[in-house]
Amino acid sequence: MILKSMRRWVGAAACLAATTALAGTASAEVNLSGKTVEFVIPFSESGGTARWANFMAPFLSEHLPGNPTVVVRYRPGAGSVSGANWFQEQDTADGTLIFGTSGSTQFPYLLGDPRVRYEYNDWKVLLVSGTGGVAYLPPETAAMMNGLDASGLRGQNFIWGVQSATGLDLVPNLAWQMLGLNVESVLGMEGRGDGRLMFERGEANIDYQTSSAYIKSVQPMVDSGMAVPIMAWGALDDDGNIVRDPTFPDIPTFKEVCDATPDCATEGLTWDAWVTLFTAGFPANKMLFLPGTASQEMVDTYTKALQEIFARDDFWAVASGELGVYPQMTGAAAQAAFRLGTQVKPEAREFVVNWLKESYGVVLE
């Protein structure tokens, strides 16, 4: 039911408008006139989360009471763990601080990364945004594939930039291994955009970007012949099956490529672990929070503003070309998606923890 609820929000501006009543009428006492709202993200300014935040900021400024200035701030470090640890200590309750996360913030939390000192359940969730992701190669390398069969890539040595071994990059890292690719991970990127810059400079020869960054920064490389998309992670249908991403319907899914590649199995523990990570990281990829000290009145104020934004005809017309065609969930739908993105099956967690130890020497204890 959670998955069905999430997908009903895709492109459904009318449904979003109808849910505005769920938030009720925010109290007239909340007035942010003359104030500056800091929209903090735990990444650098070059990635998909930064693009999402900068896209949303002016809409929030227009719809929050008093029309405050909304400024995006960046606190990168440790694959977003540093910024999330910082937010955990914040007690700003007047609506002038909001925090945006991505799957790369969720995964260390899900896997018990010892660096994590933040607790998602302490925060007040306002918005959950779905997204997708696309993997791409240089044209001469992509030509080594035989249709969807990626086995022709197995003789190549690949390098790519990674934020963290325990972050959202787990999804592609595990996919590379399942396909039998020899990929060296360069850890320590402050955002996915830094990995893309490595690709652009010729320092990396494989990469993936989440949808907003792909649309803005990778599609021009594809158009100019510098990159070729080989697969998208996909989306989930009403029955939880992986189907083509609605933003990239012409790009095959990882499942399609895996099915076509010898020795890559779409069943068993490894596949189940990949699907669990994908589900936690992409349908509930971006989340927006107030600190735990914020009142319900402030939560309702932000929820009302967000629902007004998503009820705008011009929002969806522009968002589809900026962020892609994905759910933007508030209220009860956000709560349901929040639960989906902040839990992982025990057997999948155990598999990933063991895999990280064997593949990267990362010990989570």
C-alpha positions, 0 to 999 in steps of 0.5 A: 500500500505504501508503494501504491500511495507513493506512485499515485503522487507521480505527476498528479497535481490535482491529487496534491491540490486535493490533499491541501485540506489535510494540513488544515489552515496554518495559524496566522501567528506564524509569520516569517516576514523579514526572516531568512530561512537557511535550507541546509544540505549535507553536500557540495553545491554540484550534485543532485541534492543541491539542484533539488534544494535550489529549485525548491527554495524560491517556491518556498519563499513565495508560499511561506507566510511573510515570504522569507528569503530562503537560502541554500547552505552547504555542509559537505563531509563524510558522505553527508554524515557530518552535516546530518550529525550537525543538524541533530544538535540544532534546536532552532524552532522558529522555522528559520532552519530546514534540512535536506537529506538524500539516500546517501544520508539514509544508508549510513543510518540504515547500516549502523555506520559508527560515525552516525550520531543522528536519529531520523526519528527525532526530526520532523519530516515535511517532504519526501521526494522520489528520484531515479538514477542513470549510469553512463559510460564513454561512447567507446566503452559503451560500444563494447556492450552487446545490446543489453548484455554487459559482459563485454565490459568485464575486461575493462578497468573502471574508475569512479568517484564515490562519496562513501562506501556506506552511502547511496553509492552502494546501489551502483557499487553492488550493481557493478559487482553483480554485472562482473565489472572491475570497478575501482572506487575513489572514496571521499567525494563531497557530492555526486557532482564531484564524481561527475566532474571526474568523468568530465575530466577523464579521471573516471570512466564510469559514473551515475547521477540522480535524475535532477543532476543527470537532466541538467549536467549529463544530458548535455554530455550525451547530446554532445557525444561525450557520454552514453547512458547504459541503464537506469535503476528504474521505478516501482509499479503498483505491485512492487516490480521494477519497471522503466523510470518514467523520466527516462522511458527509453533507457533500460533498467538495471534489471533488464541489463542484469537479465541479459548479462550471463552470471548476473541473477535477478533472484536470490539474496544478492538481488534481494539486497540490491532491491531493498537498497534501491527501494530505500534509497530512490522512491524516498530519496530526498527528504526535508526536515524541521528540527525536532524542537519545531512545533506542530504549528510550524510543521503545518505551516510548511506542509501547507506551503508545500502543498500549495506549491505542488498544486501550481500548474506551473510547478509540474511543467517546470519540475518535469524538466528539472527534477524528473517525473517523481512523487512529491509527498507531504503529510501522511504520504510523507510519513509513509514514505519516510518509514519506507526510506528509513528501514531495511530488512535485517537479512539485507543489512547483514548481507551488505555489512558482510559485503562491505567488509569483504570488498572495502574493508569497512567494518560497521560495529 
